[in-house]
Amino acid sequence: MAYWLFKSEPSSYSFADLMAEPNQTTGWDGVRNYQARNFLRDQVAVGDGVLFYHSNADPPCIAGIAEVVAQAHPDLTAFDPNDSHYDSKSIRSDPTWFQVSIKAVRPIDPPLGLQELHAVAELAGMELLRKGSRLSIQPVSAAQWKVVIKLAKARKKH
């Protein structure tokens, strides 16, 4: 089992949107960065844990926990000329872009803000906290995952 952080702008797709999906499950489509695509295609696996991160939010935060429920498969948005993620160079017989499917596990309420994460010494090496880090799919170490889950459990509303 591995752990990941998936970024999404909440104005585009939020953790609340995932919670509202049928079976609280969605395909993680629209990734158009090769390094992030490679993670999705080659390393993200069914059963992996996902920290759902709201980027470009006020404040940016980890808003929920999800789990990968379907392995990499072609991202069909790349083939749809009416979709904002269309890529005319991607072909069905040899797709360029891939997605996985994730299922919501639970929200983190209140969310874990970026500033709060910066203050936790055990998270100092986390990719998310590295200056200039913009990758939308990022690996999270098992130790970092445990720290974030511990922080999330400590603030769980009763």
C-alpha positions, -999 to 999 in steps of 0.1 A, spaced: 0 0 0 12 35 -9 -1 70 0 -7 100 -22 -18 136 -21 -42 146 -50 -48 183 -55 -79 199 -68 -92 234 -68 -124 233 -48 -141 257 -73 -135 230 -99 -140 198 -78 -141 197 -40 -141 170 -14 -178 178 -9 -184 171 -46 -167 137 -41 -189 130 -11 -220 139 -32 -211 114 -60 -229 81 -64 -211 57 -41 -189 87 -32 -166 76 -61 -152 94 -91 -126 90 -118 -96 114 -112 -95 128 -148 -80 158 -164 -44 153 -152 -22 168 -179 13 168 -163 36 139 -174 51 132 -140 17 132 -123 4 110 -152 33 86 -147 24 83 -110 -13 75 -119 -4 51 -147 26 33 -131 24 35 -93 -10 44 -79 -28 11 -70 -61 -1 -57 -62 3 -19 -37 32 -18 -46 60 5 -53 95 -8 -51 129 9 -76 151 -9 -60 186 -10 -78 218 -19 -54 240 -38 -61 276 -47 -84 278 -17 -85 301 13 -67 285 30 -52 257 10 -59 225 30 -63 188 32 -100 185 32 -105 147 32 -93 112 30 -100 89 0 -90 55 -13 -81 43 -48 -107 19 -59 -99 14 -96 -64 11 -113 -52 33 -141 -73 34 -172 -74 58 -201 -88 93 -193 -117 96 -217 -118 134 -214 -87 135 -236 -107 121 -265 -137 145 -262 -132 177 -283 -160 193 -262 -141 187 -229 -117 213 -215 -91 184 -211 -92 174 -247 -59 164 -263 -59 160 -300 -26 141 -299 -39 114 -275 -54 84 -294 -76 56 -281 -52 29 -293 -23 45 -275 -36 69 -249 -14 96 -235 -35 104 -204 -47 81 -176 -69 83 -145 -77 62 -115 -109 61 -95 -111 72 -59 -138 68 -32 -143 92 -3 -134 77 31 -142 107 53 -139 145 54 -114 162 76 -134 187 95 -122 213 100 -96 208 72 -59 208 79 -46 241 66 -13 245 48 1 268 74 -8 243 101 10 215 81 41 237 78 43 240 116 46 202 121 82 191 122 75 155 112 61 168 79 92 189 70 101 167 40 66 164 26 65 172 -11 35 195 -6 55 217 17 85 220 -6 89 255 -19 77 257 -55 60 223 -54 30 224 -78 26 187 -88 -10 177 -87 -3 140 -77 23 136 -51 37 106 -31 33 107 7 55 86 29 39 61 54 53 82 82 38 114 68 5 97 62 4 86 99 12 121 111 -16 136 89 -41 109 100 -32 116 136 -37 153 132 -71 147 114 -83 124 142 -74 149 168 -97 175 153 -126 152 144 -158 169 154 -179 150 179 
